Amino acid sequence: MIDATKNGRNLVLTMEGVDPFVIRPLPGHAGRQITDTYLSSVAGGSTTIDLTAALQMAVDGAVLEGDVWVPRPESEQTNFNRIGMELSQDEAELIIMPAFFWQTILGMDGVKAYIQGGEGLAGTLKASGALTARLGLLARRTSPSSE
């Protein structure tokens, strides 16, 4: 239902019937922060407010406030505002989640995992698995003595 392409440094997400969403890359430190927030929320350690802020940063960028990255001011959140005004919640996930995975260490591989995984919940689980594997967060499947 979505198409993802890279245009220069930007990710372009296209959904039928809606103007494309252009996602600009986050600075590496901000990308690491939103990844940590996402993984913490999956484990039950972050609030919905923290996760929402991380997803806002994924689609619209972030600004450094002290030593923490925060979402851009609401007036500068063009993608997040468009998503809320033009898309259903189901459709919103099809833009927000690939944008998030693109901002992680996975980059375009995360977007592809999301889309090829079936988008929605199935795609999120596939891309989340790829992310945790890439970060070395999955437990070993073999004992150390059999390696």
Secondary structure, DSSP 8 states (H G I E B T S, - for coil): -EEEEEETTEEEEEETTEEEEEE----HHHHHHHHHHHHHHHTT-S-HHHHHHHHHHHHH-EEEETTEEEE--GGG-HHHHHHHHHS-HHHHHHHHHHHHHHHSTTTHHHHHHHHHTTSHHHHHHHHHHHHHHHTT-S--SS-GGG-
